[in-house]
Amino acid sequence: MNLQGLMAQQTGLRDVPAVAAGSSVAGARTTATLGPDTVTTESCFRIASLTKVFTSTALLRTLREKSVPLDTPVVELLPGLAPDWRADRRITVEQILGQVSGLRESVDGATAAALGDGDGALLEAARLVVRAGNEREPGRRWSYYNGNYFLAGSILASLNGTTYESALEGNLLGPWGFARTGFETPATSVTGWSGTTHLRPLGYPRTRRPSGGLWSSVSELLAVGEGLLGDRALLEEIRRPRTRPDDPMSYGLGWALGPSGQMYLNGRLPGYRAAMVLIPDQDYVSVALANQETGLPALARLLSDMQQPLTGDDIAQAVDAFAA
């Protein structure tokens, strides 16, 4: 694949200061960049909702290690929330990771951020989520709500007896050798842009980190995809649909599901856009990162063109429209 040529064909990338992309097929990588020579596939971008890949993977690994079933009710794993629990007590870990919990979507980013950055803030955000109750019966309808991942991050922390960040590091980032993926702004960070205005790096609220706080690079995002492809039991659990035929999309655990077995998602934060595609049956993963708010449609088109020879599908609109 001539990835550099495919990138050059995307007119929507011409006004993006920096783009990095790559693919891995059976472990053989192809990478390319656009922009300054200082930008490489090791450069770090904010990956926004691609963080959910790391949260869900780390939580699933922890559940497996501790022999905790996916259908365990969340309230049993977070007993400290029980006195304030107004949500359906049947909600399971599987349902929050699959975005089919039916929770009332009343806790927005600003509300969560206002809880501060102390070690207990994430659990308090989770408390607000379950205190709001349910809008519909669990399992009835898919709806993308970051509050589900406030709960997921809290469970990951509780099962490991530490903070969410330490649990993620100990269960996934460290064991898989991810030296550049983390929540603090790295030395190799790429500046984000909104139009012609560059944005200074800002901290990301700890309460929201399980749903979208990480920095990472093309090389390490390809590595997390390769790691999932190498753990077929885990991958098969993730890719199994948790949605109904009349739901807005087919969705597994943290990933949208395409027509030919693709797994995909995108991420959006001020100054950054990110998207990723996994095709388990082809042993294939691809990722594209940009530091311009307008870059997502072109990234989606690039990723679609990269996988189309394998599947015959045009998934650009689906990747672009995903709810992150």
ZADO-1210 file (C-alpha; in nm, 4 decimals, padded with zeros to 6 digits):
<atoms>
<atom x="00.0000" y="00.0000" z="00.0000" code="MET" pos="1"/>
<atom x="00.1283" y="00.3468" z="-00.0910" code="ASN" pos="2"/>
<atom x="00.0100" y="00.5170" z="00.2278" code="LEU" pos="3"/>
<atom x="00.1961" y="00.8381" z="00.1567" code="GLN" pos="4"/>
<atom x="00.0215" y="00.8587" z="-00.1783" code="GLY" pos="5"/>
<atom x="-00.3213" y="00.7929" z="-00.0249" code="LEU" pos="6"/>
<atom x="-00.2607" y="01.0701" z="00.2262" code="MET" pos="7"/>
<atom x="-00.1574" y="01.3119" z="-00.0467" code="ALA" pos="8"/>
<atom x="-00.4856" y="01.2424" z="-00.2294" code="GLN" pos="9"/>
<atom x="-00.6945" y="01.3616" z="00.0659" code="GLN" pos="10"/>
<atom x="-00.7626" y="01.7252" z="-00.0118" code="THR" pos="11"/>
<atom x="-00.9156" y="01.7661" z="00.3337" code="GLY" pos="12"/>
<atom x="-00.5729" y="01.7097" z="00.4884" code="LEU" pos="13"/>
<atom x="-00.3995" y="01.9902" z="00.3000" code="ARG" pos="14"/>
<atom x="-00.4817" y="02.2493" z="00.5648" code="ASP" pos="15"/>
<atom x="-00.3978" y="02.0207" z="00.8562" code="VAL" pos="16"/>
<atom x="-00.0603" y="02.1157" z="01.0073" code="PRO" pos="17"/>
<atom x="00.0331" y="01.7590" z="01.1042" code="ALA" pos="18"/>
<atom x="-00.1027" y="01.4137" z="01.0227" code="VAL" pos="19"/>
<atom x="00.0355" y="01.0730" z="01.1175" code="ALA" pos="20"/>
<atom x="-00.1095" y="00.7425" z="01.0025" code="ALA" pos="21"/>
<atom x="-00.0208" y="00.3771" z="00.9863" code="GLY" pos="22"/>
<atom x="-00.1412" y="00.0243" z="00.9321" code="SER" pos="23"/>
<atom x="-00.0351" y="-00.3186" z="01.0484" code="SER" pos="24"/>
<atom x="-00.1174" y="-00.6373" z="00.8583" code="VAL" pos="25"/>
<atom x="-00.0093" y="-00.9538" z="01.0381" code="ALA" pos="26"/>
<atom x="00.2396" y="-00.7386" z="01.2261" code="GLY" pos="27"/>
<atom x="00.3955" y="-00.5797" z="00.9159" code="ALA" pos="28"/>
<atom x="00.3639" y="-00.2029" z="00.9483" code="ARG" pos="29"/>
<atom x="00.3326" y="00.0787" z="00.6968" code="THR" pos="30"/>
<atom x="00.3430" y="00.4370" z="00.8248" code="THR" pos="31"/>
<atom x="00.3470" y="00.7894" z="00.6835" code="ALA" pos="32"/>
<atom x="00.3218" y="01.1516" z="00.7960" code="THR" pos="33"/>
<atom x="00.2331" y="01.4908" z="00.6559" code="LEU" pos="34"/>
<atom x="00.3686" y="01.8152" z="00.7955" code="GLY" pos="35"/>
<atom x="00.6970" y="01.9171" z="00.9572" code="PRO" pos="36"/>
<atom x="00.9885" y="01.6732" z="00.9669" code="ASP" pos="37"/>
<atom x="00.9643" y="01.6825" z="01.3456" code="THR" pos="38"/>
<atom x="00.6310" y="01.4966" z="01.3297" code="VAL" pos="39"/>
<atom x="00.6801" y="01.1188" z="01.3249" code="THR" pos="40"/>
<atom x="00.4729" y="00.8135" z="01.4074" code="THR" pos="41"/>
<atom x="00.6205" y="00.8433" z="01.7599" code="GLU" pos="42"/>
<atom x="00.4787" y="01.1960" z="01.8031" code="SER" pos="43"/>
<atom x="00.1924" y="01.2220" z="02.0519" code="CYS" pos="44"/>
<atom x="-00.1534" y="01.3569" z="01.9790" code="PHE" pos="45"/>
<atom x="-00.4537" y="01.3716" z="02.2048" code="ARG" pos="46"/>
<atom x="-00.6616" y="01.0669" z="02.1150" code="ILE" pos="47"/>
<atom x="-00.9855" y="01.1665" z="02.2903" code="ALA" pos="48"/>
<atom x="-01.2389" y="00.8805" z="02.2826" code="SER" pos="49"/>
<atom x="-00.9835" y="00.6298" z="02.1549" code="LEU" pos="50"/>
<atom x="-00.8996" y="00.6239" z="02.5270" code="THR" pos="51"/>
<atom x="-01.2022" y="00.3955" z="02.5646" code="LYS" pos="52"/>
<atom x="-01.0047" y="00.1224" z="02.3853" code="VAL" pos="53"/>
<atom x="-00.7503" y="00.1320" z="02.6680" code="PHE" pos="54"/>
<atom x="-01.0095" y="00.1537" z="02.9466" code="THR" pos="55"/>
<atom x="-01.2198" y="-00.1328" z="02.8145" code="SER" pos="56"/>
<atom x="-00.9164" y="-00.3517" z="02.7386" code="THR" pos="57"/>
<atom x="-00.7651" y="-00.2960" z="03.0835" code="ALA" pos="58"/>
<atom x="-01.0968" y="-00.3631" z="03.2559" code="LEU" pos="59"/>
<atom x="-01.1610" y="-00.6806" z="03.0585" code="LEU" pos="60"/>
<atom x="-00.8103" y="-00.8056" z="03.1372" code="ARG" pos="61"/>
<atom x="-00.8671" y="-00.7341" z="03.5070" code="THR" pos="62"/>
<atom x="-01.2047" y="-00.9092" z="03.5090" code="LEU" pos="63"/>
<atom x="-01.0490" y="-01.2148" z="03.3449" code="ARG" pos="64"/>
<atom x="-00.7547" y="-01.2169" z="03.5855" code="GLU" pos="65"/>
<atom x="-00.9868" y="-01.1983" z="03.8855" code="LYS" pos="66"/>
<atom x="-01.2497" y="-01.4365" z="03.7402" code="SER" pos="67"/>
<atom x="-01.5237" y="-01.1740" z="03.7590" code="VAL" pos="68"/>
<atom x="-01.8011" y="-01.2422" z="03.5021" code="PRO" pos="69"/>
<atom x="-01.8999" y="-00.9697" z="03.2584" code="LEU" pos="70"/>
<atom x="-02.2613" y="-01.0018" z="03.3655" code="ASP" pos="71"/>
<atom x="-02.1788" y="-00.8989" z="03.7234" code="THR" pos="72"/>
<atom x="-02.4014" y="-00.6100" z="03.8352" code="PRO" pos="73"/>
<atom x="-02.2015" y="-00.2866" z="03.8614" code="VAL" pos="74"/>
<atom x="-02.3431" y="-00.2095" z="04.2066" code="VAL" pos="75"/>
<atom x="-02.1780" y="-00.5257" z="04.3416" code="GLU" pos="76"/>
<atom x="-01.8371" y="-00.4024" z="04.2250" code="LEU" pos="77"/>
<atom x="-01.8874" y="-00.0467" z="04.3519" code="LEU" pos="78"/>
<atom x="-02.0632" y="-00.1074" z="04.6849" code="PRO" pos="79"/>
<atom x="-01.9693" y="00.2376" z="04.8100" code="GLY" pos="80"/>
<atom x="-02.2214" y="00.3827" z="04.5644" code="LEU" pos="81"/>
<atom x="-02.5079" y="00.1670" z="04.6912" code="ALA" pos="82"/>
<atom x="-02.6577" y="00.4275" z="04.9306" code="PRO" pos="83"/>
<atom x="-02.6966" y="00.6732" z="04.6400" code="ASP" pos="84"/>
<atom x="-02.7896" y="00.4183" z="04.3756" code="TRP" pos="85"/>
<atom x="-03.1061" y="00.5229" z="04.1927" code="ARG" pos="86"/>
<atom x="-03.0226" y="00.3434" z="03.8679" code="ALA" pos="87"/>
<atom x="-03.1440" y="-00.0045" z="03.7776" code="ASP" pos="88"/>
<atom x="-02.9502" y="-00.2463" z="03.9983" code="ARG" pos="89"/>
<atom x="-02.9398" y="-00.5005" z="03.7171" code="ARG" pos="90"/>
<atom x="-02.6960" y="-00.2918" z="03.5090" code="ILE" pos="91"/>
<atom x="-02.3918" y="-00.5077" z="03.4337" code="THR" pos="92"/>
<atom x="-02.0305" y="-00.4368" z="03.3458" code="VAL" pos="93"/>
<atom x="-02.1038" y="-00.5684" z="02.9972" code="GLU" pos="94"/>
<atom x="-02.3861" y="-00.3174" z="02.9520" code="GLN" pos="95"/>
<atom x="-02.1830" y="-00.0124" z="03.0519" code="ILE" pos="96"/>
<atom x="-01.8947" y="-00.1089" z="02.8217" code="LEU" pos="97"/>
<atom x="-02.1444" y="-00.1757" z="02.5435" code="GLY" pos="98"/>
<atom x="-02.3267" y="00.1575" z="02.5952" code="GLN" pos="99"/>
<atom x="-02.6596" y="-00.0205" z="02.6509" code="VAL" pos="100"/>
<atom x="-02.7015" y="00.0542" z="03.0225" code="SER" pos="101"/>
<atom x="-03.0053" y="00.2773" z="02.9696" code="GLY" pos="102"/>
<atom x="-02.8682" y="00.5314" z="03.2196" code="LEU" pos="103"/>
<atom x="-03.0156" y="00.8810" z="03.2175" code="ARG" pos="104"/>
<atom x="-02.7572" y="01.1003" z="03.0445" code="GLU" pos="105"/>
<atom x="-02.7546" y="01.3866" z="03.2915" code="SER" pos="106"/>
<atom x="-02.3859" y="01.4174" z="03.3885" code="VAL" pos="107"/>
<atom x="-02.2009" y="01.6252" z="03.1295" code="ASP" pos="108"/>
<atom x="-01.8313" y="01.7010" z="03.1060" code="GLY" pos="109"/>
<atom x="-01.8528" y="02.0320" z="03.2921" code="ALA" pos="110"/>
<atom x="-02.0410" y="01.8748" z="03.5820" code="THR" pos="111"/>
<atom x="-01.7835" y="01.5986" z="03.6097" code="ALA" pos="112"/>
<atom x="-01.4887" y="01.8389" z="03.5851" code="ALA" pos="113"/>
<atom x="-01.6311" y="02.0545" z="03.8650" code="ALA" pos="114"/>
<atom x="-01.5706" y="01.7665" z="04.1067" code="LEU" pos="115"/>
<atom x="-01.1988" y="01.8450" z="04.0995" code="GLY" pos="116"/>
<atom x="-00.8884" y="01.6339" z="04.0455" code="ASP" pos="117"/>
<atom x="-00.8553" y="01.4508" z="04.3745" code="GLY" pos="118"/>
<atom x="-00.8143" y="01.0742" z="04.3936" code="ASP" pos="119"/>
<atom x="-01.1812" y="01.0339" z="04.4873" code="GLY" pos="120"/>
<atom x="-01.3236" y="01.2593" z="04.2160" code="ALA" pos="121"/>
<atom x="-01.3829" y="00.9837" z="03.9600" code="LEU" pos="122"/>
<atom x="-01.5895" y="00.7793" z="04.2035" code="LEU" pos="123"/>
<atom x="-01.7937" y="01.0904" z="04.2823" code="GLU" pos="124"/>
<atom x="-01.8607" y="01.1374" z="03.9107" code="ALA" pos="125"/>
<atom x="-01.9765" y="00.7754" z="03.8990" code="ALA" pos="126"/>
<atom x="-02.2002" y="00.8469" z="04.1994" code="ARG" pos="127"/>
<atom x="-02.3695" y="01.1305" z="04.0099" code="LEU" pos="128"/>
<atom x="-02.4242" y="00.9002" z="03.7128" code="VAL" pos="129"/>
<atom x="-02.6076" y="00.6306" z="03.9095" code="VAL" pos="130"/>
<atom x="-02.7899" y="00.8816" z="04.1291" code="ARG" pos="131"/>
<atom x="-02.9589" y="01.0137" z="03.8128" code="ALA" pos="132"/>
<atom x="-03.1279" y="00.6787" z="03.7542" code="GLY" pos="133"/>
<atom x="-03.2287" y="00.5092" z="03.4310" code="ASN" pos="134"/>
<atom x="-03.4011" y="00.6509" z="03.1272" code="GLU" pos="135"/>
<atom x="-03.4809" y="00.3083" z="02.9870" code="ARG" pos="136"/>
<atom x="-03.4438" y="-00.0586" z="03.0740" code="GLU" pos="137"/>
<atom x="-03.0860" y="-00.1918" z="03.0577" code="PRO" pos="138"/>
<atom x="-03.0094" y="-00.3610" z="02.7267" code="GLY" pos="139"/>
<atom x="-03.3034" y="-00.1985" z="02.5515" code="ARG" pos="140"/>
<atom x="-03.1281" y="00.0707" z="02.3459" code="ARG" pos="141"/>
<atom x="-02.7746" y="00.1755" z="02.2515" code="TRP" pos="142"/>
<atom x="-02.6797" y="00.5329" z="02.3396" code="SER" pos="143"/>
<atom x="-02.3295" y="00.6776" z="02.3602" code="TYR" pos="144"/>
<atom x="-02.2779" y="00.8219" z="02.7094" code="TYR" pos="145"/>
<atom x="-01.9424" y="00.8945" z="02.8698" code="ASN" pos="146"/>
<atom x="-02.0987" y="00.8348" z="03.2107" code="GLY" pos="147"/>
<atom x="-02.0801" y="00.4628" z="03.1341" code="ASN" pos="148"/>
<atom x="-01.7028" y="00.4937" z="03.1241" code="TYR" pos="149"/>
<atom x="-01.6879" y="00.6941" z="03.4479" code="PHE" pos="150"/>
<atom x="-01.8312" y="00.3748" z="03.5965" code="LEU" pos="151"/>
<atom x="-01.5926" y="00.1524" z="03.4000" code="ALA" pos="152"/>
<atom x="-01.2901" y="00.3506" z="03.5181" code="GLY" pos="153"/>
<atom x="-01.4158" y="00.3363" z="03.8757" code="SER" pos="154"/>
<atom x="-01.4535" y="-00.0416" z="03.8552" code="ILE" pos="155"/>
<atom x="-01.1024" y="-00.0769" z="03.7120" code="LEU" pos="156"/>
<atom x="-00.9670" y="00.1303" z="04.0016" code="ALA" pos="157"/>
<atom x="-01.1661" y="-00.0593" z="04.2650" code="SER" pos="158"/>
<atom x="-01.0718" y="-00.4061" z="04.1420" code="LEU" pos="159"/>
<atom x="-00.7042" y="-00.3080" z="04.1467" code="ASN" pos="160"/>
<atom x="-00.7225" y="-00.1263" z="04.4803" code="GLY" pos="161"/>
<atom x="-00.5753" y="00.1950" z="04.3417" code="THR" pos="162"/>
<atom x="-00.6564" y="00.4941" z="04.1218" code="THR" pos="163"/>
<atom x="-00.7810" y="00.4581" z="03.7651" code="TYR" pos="164"/>
<atom x="-00.4531" y="00.5947" z="03.6272" code="GLU" pos="165"/>
<atom x="-00.2393" y="00.3541" z="03.8307" code="SER" pos="166"/>
<atom x="-00.4640" y="00.0611" z="03.7391" code="ALA" pos="167"/>
<atom x="-00.4377" y="00.1441" z="03.3699" code="LEU" pos="168"/>
<atom x="-00.0606" y="00.1716" z="03.3959" code="GLU" pos="169"/>
<atom x="-00.0238" y="-00.1499" z="03.5943" code="GLY" pos="170"/>
<atom x="-00.2638" y="-00.3605" z="03.3922" code="ASN" pos="171"/>
<atom x="-00.2037" y="-00.2411" z="03.0361" code="LEU" pos="172"/>
<atom x="00.0332" y="00.0466" z="02.9638" code="LEU" pos="173"/>
<atom x="00.3241" y="-00.1028" z="03.1577" code="GLY" pos="174"/>
<atom x="00.2846" y="-00.4699" z="03.0608" code="PRO" pos="175"/>
<atom x="00.2366" y="-00.3817" z="02.6936" code="TRP" pos="176"/>
<atom x="00.5330" y="-00.1427" z="02.6921" code="GLY" pos="177"/>
<atom x="00.3517" y="00.1822" z="02.6145" code="PHE" pos="178"/>
<atom x="00.6067" y="00.4446" z="02.7154" code="ALA" pos="179"/>
<atom x="00.4462" y="00.7337" z="02.5231" code="ARG" pos="180"/>
<atom x="00.0795" y="00.6799" z="02.6101" code="THR" pos="181"/>
<atom x="-00.0346" y="00.8686" z="02.9191" code="GLY" pos="182"/>
<atom x="-00.2344" y="01.1551" z="03.0643" code="PHE" pos="183"/>
<atom x="00.0412" y="01.4117" z="03.1129" code="GLU" pos="184"/>
<atom x="00.1464" y="01.6259" z="02.8172" code="THR" pos="185"/>
<atom x="00.4550" y="01.4501" z="02.6735" code="PRO" pos="186"/>
<atom x="00.7703" y="01.6107" z="02.5400" code="ALA" pos="187"/>
<atom x="00.6810" y="01.4764" z="02.1946" code="THR" pos="188"/>
<atom x="00.3322" y="01.6335" z="02.1937" code="SER" pos="189"/>
<atom x="00.2001" y="01.7881" z="01.8736" code="VAL" pos="190"/>
<atom x="00.0328" y="02.1286" z="01.9106" code="THR" pos="191"/>
<atom x="-00.3394" y="02.1302" z="01.8348" code="GLY" pos="192"/>
<atom x="-00.4994" y="02.3822" z="01.6007" code="TRP" pos="193"/>
<atom x="-00.8473" y="02.5293" z="01.5594" code="SER" pos="194"/>
<atom x="-00.8530" y="02.6883" z="01.2161" code="GLY" pos="195"/>
<atom x="-00.5507" y="02.9194" z="01.2114" code="THR" pos="196"/>
<atom x="-00.5245" y="02.9378" z="01.5909" code="THR" pos="197"/>
<atom x="-00.2903" y="02.7083" z="01.7792" code="HIS" pos="198"/>
<atom x="-00.4157" y="02.5825" z="02.1153" code="LEU" pos="199"/>
<atom x="-00.1971" y="02.5586" z="02.4222" code="ARG" pos="200"/>
<atom x="-00.2045" y="02.2195" z="02.5941" code="PRO" pos="201"/>
<atom x="-00.4529" y="02.2002" z="02.8804" code="LEU" pos="202"/>
<atom x="-00.4926" y="01.9403" z="03.1488" code="GLY" pos="203"/>
<atom x="-00.7745" y="01.6909" z="03.1192" code="TYR" pos="204"/>
<atom x="-01.0077" y="01.6457" z="03.4198" code="PRO" pos="205"/>
<atom x="-00.9388" y="01.3232" z="03.6098" code="ARG" pos="206"/>
<atom x="-01.3121" y="01.2554" z="03.6314" code="THR" pos="207"/>
<atom x="-01.3320" y="01.2283" z="03.2533" code="ARG" pos="208"/>
<atom x="-01.0097" y="01.0397" z="03.1835" code="ARG" pos="209"/>
<atom x="-01.1577" y="00.6892" z="03.1407" code="PRO" pos="210"/>
<atom x="-01.3614" y="00.8195" z="02.8477" code="SER" pos="211"/>
<atom x="-01.1124" y="01.0416" z="02.6717" code="GLY" pos="212"/>
<atom x="-00.7970" y="01.1758" z="02.8404" code="GLY" pos="213"/>
<atom x="-00.4962" y="01.0019" z="02.6841" code="LEU" pos="214"/>
<atom x="-00.2122" y="01.1203" z="02.4641" code="TRP" pos="215"/>
<atom x="-00.0688" y="00.8546" z="02.2329" code="SER" pos="216"/>
<atom x="00.1121" y="00.7970" z="01.9040" code="SER" pos="217"/>
<atom x="00.0497" y="00.6039" z="01.5859" code="VAL" pos="218"/>
<atom x="00.3131" y="00.3486" z="01.6840" code="SER" pos="219"/>
<atom x="00.1516" y="00.2726" z="02.0213" code="GLU" pos="220"/>
<atom x="-00.2036" y="00.2731" z="01.8862" code="LEU" pos="221"/>
<atom x="-00.0943" y="00.0190" z="01.6268" code="LEU" pos="222"/>
<atom x="00.0616" y="-00.1766" z="01.9130" code="ALA" pos="223"/>
<atom x="-00.2610" y="-00.1852" z="02.1132" code="VAL" pos="224"/>
<atom x="-00.4405" y="-00.3115" z="01.8028" code="GLY" pos="225"/>
<atom x="-00.1718" y="-00.5768" z="01.7516" code="GLU" pos="226"/>
<atom x="-00.2034" y="-00.6725" z="02.1170" code="GLY" pos="227"/>
<atom x="-00.5767" y="-00.7264" z="02.0791" code="LEU" pos="228"/>
<atom x="-00.5238" y="-00.9279" z="01.7613" code="LEU" pos="229"/>
<atom x="-00.2811" y="-01.1451" z="01.9563" code="GLY" pos="230"/>
<atom x="-00.5362" y="-01.2162" z="02.2312" code="ASP" pos="231"/>
<atom x="-00.8145" y="-01.3792" z="02.0342" code="ARG" pos="232"/>
<atom x="-01.0262" y="-01.4743" z="02.3337" code="ALA" pos="233"/>
<atom x="-01.0320" y="-01.1154" z="02.4531" code="LEU" pos="234"/>
<atom x="-01.0906" y="-00.9833" z="02.1027" code="LEU" pos="235"/>
<atom x="-01.3821" y="-01.2165" z="02.0380" code="GLU" pos="236"/>
<atom x="-01.5464" y="-01.0936" z="02.3578" code="GLU" pos="237"/>
<atom x="-01.4967" y="-00.7312" z="02.2542" code="ILE" pos="238"/>
<atom x="-01.6287" y="-00.7720" z="01.8991" code="ARG" pos="239"/>
<atom x="-01.9471" y="-00.9596" z="01.9880" code="ARG" pos="240"/>
<atom x="-02.2425" y="-00.7224" z="01.9288" code="PRO" pos="241"/>
<atom x="-02.4306" y="-00.6026" z="02.2360" code="ARG" pos="242"/>
<atom x="-02.6873" y="-00.4067" z="02.0367" code="THR" pos="243"/>
<atom x="-03.0228" y="-00.4918" z="01.8794" code="ARG" pos="244"/>
<atom x="-03.1035" y="-00.4829" z="01.5061" code="PRO" pos="245"/>
<atom x="-03.3040" y="-00.1601" z="01.5472" code="ASP" pos="246"/>
<atom x="-03.0264" y="00.0233" z="01.7348" code="ASP" pos="247"/>
<atom x="-02.8512" y="00.3198" z="01.5671" code="PRO" pos="248"/>
<atom x="-02.5428" y="00.1045" z="01.5088" code="MET" pos="249"/>
<atom x="-02.3907" y="-00.2325" z="01.5835" code="SER" pos="250"/>
<atom x="-02.1615" y="-00.2039" z="01.8852" code="TYR" pos="251"/>
<atom x="-01.9432" y="-00.4362" z="02.0901" code="GLY" pos="252"/>
<atom x="-01.7438" y="-00.3407" z="02.3997" code="LEU" pos="253"/>
<atom x="-01.5996" y="00.0013" z="02.3259" code="GLY" pos="254"/>
<atom x="-01.6036" y="-00.0384" z="01.9462" code="TRP" pos="255"/>
<atom x="-01.8555" y="00.0212" z="01.6671" code="ALA" pos="256"/>
<atom x="-01.8890" y="-00.2753" z="01.4291" code="LEU" pos="257"/>
<atom x="-01.8834" y="-00.2489" z="01.0503" code="GLY" pos="258"/>
<atom x="-02.0500" y="-00.4526" z="00.7758" code="PRO" pos="259"/>
<atom x="-01.7570" y="-00.6895" z="00.7120" code="SER" pos="260"/>
<atom x="-01.6346" y="-00.7402" z="01.0663" code="GLY" pos="261"/>
<atom x="-01.4570" y="-00.4068" z="01.0979" code="GLN" pos="262"/>
<atom x="-01.4224" y="-00.2506" z="01.4414" code="MET" pos="263"/>
<atom x="-01.3894" y="00.1271" z="01.4396" code="TYR" pos="264"/>
<atom x="-01.4183" y="00.4464" z="01.6438" code="LEU" pos="265"/>
<atom x="-01.3092" y="00.8079" z="01.6376" code="ASN" pos="266"/>
<atom x="-01.2072" y="01.0706" z="01.8890" code="GLY" pos="267"/>
<atom x="-01.2574" y="01.4461" z="01.8975" code="ARG" pos="268"/>
<atom x="-01.1122" y="01.7131" z="02.1250" code="LEU" pos="269"/>
<atom x="-01.0365" y="02.0804" z="02.0577" code="PRO" pos="270"/>
<atom x="-00.7379" y="02.0847" z="01.8242" code="GLY" pos="271"/>
<atom x="-00.7261" y="01.7100" z="01.7613" code="TYR" pos="272"/>
<atom x="-00.8959" y="01.4337" z="01.5661" code="ARG" pos="273"/>
<atom x="-00.8228" y="01.0602" z="01.5808" code="ALA" pos="274"/>
<atom x="-00.9688" y="00.7468" z="01.4239" code="ALA" pos="275"/>
<atom x="-00.8904" y="00.3751" z="01.4262" code="MET" pos="276"/>
<atom x="-01.0017" y="00.0613" z="01.2409" code="VAL" pos="277"/>
<atom x="-00.9469" y="-00.3036" z="01.3319" code="LEU" pos="278"/>
<atom x="-01.0352" y="-00.6002" z="01.1073" code="ILE" pos="279"/>
<atom x="-00.9773" y="-00.9163" z="01.3119" code="PRO" pos="280"/>
<atom x="-01.0345" y="-01.1620" z="01.0273" code="ASP" pos="281"/>
<atom x="-00.7644" y="-00.9875" z="00.8224" code="GLN" pos="282"/>
<atom x="-00.5202" y="-00.9450" z="01.1147" code="ASP" pos="283"/>
<atom x="-00.5365" y="-00.5736" z="01.0315" code="TYR" pos="284"/>
<atom x="-00.5267" y="-00.2496" z="01.2288" code="VAL" pos="285"/>
<atom x="-00.4978" y="00.1098" z="01.1096" code="SER" pos="286"/>
<atom x="-00.4950" y="00.4500" z="01.2772" code="VAL" pos="287"/>
<atom x="-00.4853" y="00.8146" z="01.1701" code="ALA" pos="288"/>
<atom x="-00.4196" y="01.1219" z="01.3870" code="LEU" pos="289"/>
<atom x="-00.4464" y="01.4935" z="01.3070" code="ALA" pos="290"/>
<atom x="-00.3935" y="01.8178" z="01.4967" code="ASN" pos="291"/>
<atom x="-00.6729" y="02.0189" z="01.3338" code="GLN" pos="292"/>
<atom x="-01.0389" y="02.0221" z="01.4373" code="GLU" pos="293"/>
<atom x="-01.1600" y="02.0022" z="01.0769" code="THR" pos="294"/>
<atom x="-00.9554" y="01.6925" z="00.9934" code="GLY" pos="295"/>
<atom x="-01.1913" y="01.4090" z="01.0856" code="LEU" pos="296"/>
<atom x="-01.3769" y="01.3597" z="00.7539" code="PRO" pos="297"/>
<atom x="-01.0450" y="01.3312" z="00.5701" code="ALA" pos="298"/>
<atom x="-00.9054" y="01.0891" z="00.8301" code="LEU" pos="299"/>
<atom x="-01.2192" y="00.8766" z="00.7946" code="ALA" pos="300"/>
<atom x="-01.1837" y="00.8754" z="00.4159" code="ARG" pos="301"/>
<atom x="-00.8171" y="00.7796" z="00.4458" code="LEU" pos="302"/>
<atom x="-00.8897" y="00.4878" z="00.6795" code="LEU" pos="303"/>
<atom x="-01.1751" y="00.3723" z="00.4576" code="SER" pos="304"/>
<atom x="-00.9532" y="00.3778" z="00.1478" code="ASP" pos="305"/>
<atom x="-00.6833" y="00.1859" z="00.3343" code="MET" pos="306"/>
<atom x="-00.9153" y="-00.1020" z="00.4286" code="GLN" pos="307"/>
<atom x="-01.1336" y="-00.1088" z="00.1174" code="GLN" pos="308"/>
<atom x="-00.9109" y="-00.3497" z="-00.0802" code="PRO" pos="309"/>
<atom x="-00.9611" y="-00.6018" z="00.2036" code="LEU" pos="310"/>
<atom x="-01.3371" y="-00.5649" z="00.2514" code="THR" pos="311"/>
<atom x="-01.4849" y="-00.3881" z="-00.0504" code="GLY" pos="312"/>
<atom x="-01.6686" y="-00.1561" z="00.1913" code="ASP" pos="313"/>
<atom x="-01.6728" y="00.2224" z="00.1989" code="ASP" pos="314"/>
<atom x="-01.6875" y="00.3013" z="00.5712" code="ILE" pos="315"/>
<atom x="-01.5769" y="00.6664" z="00.5569" code="ALA" pos="316"/>
<atom x="-01.9170" y="00.8064" z="00.6522" code="GLN" pos="317"/>
<atom x="-01.9591" y="00.5566" z="00.9368" code="ALA" pos="318"/>
<atom x="-01.6169" y="00.6341" z="01.0852" code="VAL" pos="319"/>
<atom x="-01.6739" y="01.0092" z="01.0534" code="ASP" pos="320"/>
<atom x="-02.0264" y="00.9983" z="01.1978" code="ALA" pos="321"/>
<atom x="-01.9469" y="00.7804" z="01.4969" code="PHE" pos="322"/>
<atom x="-02.0758" y="00.9398" z="01.8144" code="ALA" pos="323"/>
<atom x="-01.7509" y="01.0144" z="02.0009" code="ALA" pos="324"/>
</atoms>
